[in-house]
Amino acid sequence: MQEIIKEYGPALLAVIAVISLTALIVALIGKGEGSVVGTQFATLIKGFFTKANAALVN
């Protein structure tokens, strides 16, 4: 077991780090409006188009 850890330890740590970062990104960006970034992005786009339409009317 120790030989396996010595041989593949750094590679396993790299794999765990990549999986953790991927999970974090998916949790933040998410899918749809149930995520932090997704909600803020949708609010930003809606606000932009609301102000753009208001500027066209005036």
Secondary structure, DSSP 8 states (H G I E B T S, - for coil): -HHHHHHHHHHHHHHHHHHHHHHHHHHHH-SGGGSHHHHHHHHHHHHHHHHHHHHHH-
